[in-house]
């Protein structure tokens, strides 16, 4: 059974677990802080910024367990664990397994691969569950070493944090009830459309000319519950997230073409440019040796063969 089918088969337990947290060594989980509702403004265009361009790696990738002195990687090694900020309710990317209590998925594996590069052990990772509206803040102030959480890189966010190179290409679509006649986001003028507070998805809904009504919730599980209880008419976010939500609701469908481009990258504090370069070097290695492709097949293989990994862009 694929990981996706296993996750779908345990939907009821997963939804119950979405609001719970637990702690364990080698993958310690910290409860999330409350997220405030609200609609973020869509990022203003900035022709001077290439959002996808990150810091170029320099030199050879250091051997695991031998991080260069004076670097943030050495601090992480001394601490004994990498701190990853992510969510716990994004099926296939970062969601809690109801049987093991572990948070797992494509994004979590991105973090685990950085831990592997630092320690030679992917389990030396602490997962801190954070709200979508906390991702930039907690990466910027160093509360977490990095954020991997279906996070779109853009110029507005890049003003506050550094980003790795893009590790996944997504695009925003819409989930509606199967009996809905809507075919695109434009057909939902005046309808209530849910997205997570602090996400670019919520701001994108507000920009649609037919004026759907954006509704913010703390997490995607909250949006799904609101949808199932008829509190909202639709959910709109990245196609990858919607695929996981649709798999949990047999009365839902995903409609329309992608109407945005959502390149995912990992957010890192600007205090540690050497760590951003290190992360980029690990991503390059994993794209080249097949690790990225295997990670895709593990979590997203049910949707078809792995596409080509996103190409790195550097400043």
PyMOL commands that set and color helices and strands:
alter all, ss='L'
color gray80, all
select helices_A, chain A and resi 3-9+11-17+72-79+106-119+132-140+155-158+185-188+200-206+220-228+239-248+273-289+291-303
alter helices_A, ss='H'
color red, helices_A
select strands_A, chain A and resi 29-30+53-54+82-86+89-90+94-96+103-104+125-129+146-147+162-163+168-170+172-177+192-196+213-217+234-238+252-255+262-264+267-268+313-314
alter strands_A, ss='S'
color yellow, strands_A
deselect
rebuild
show_as cartoon
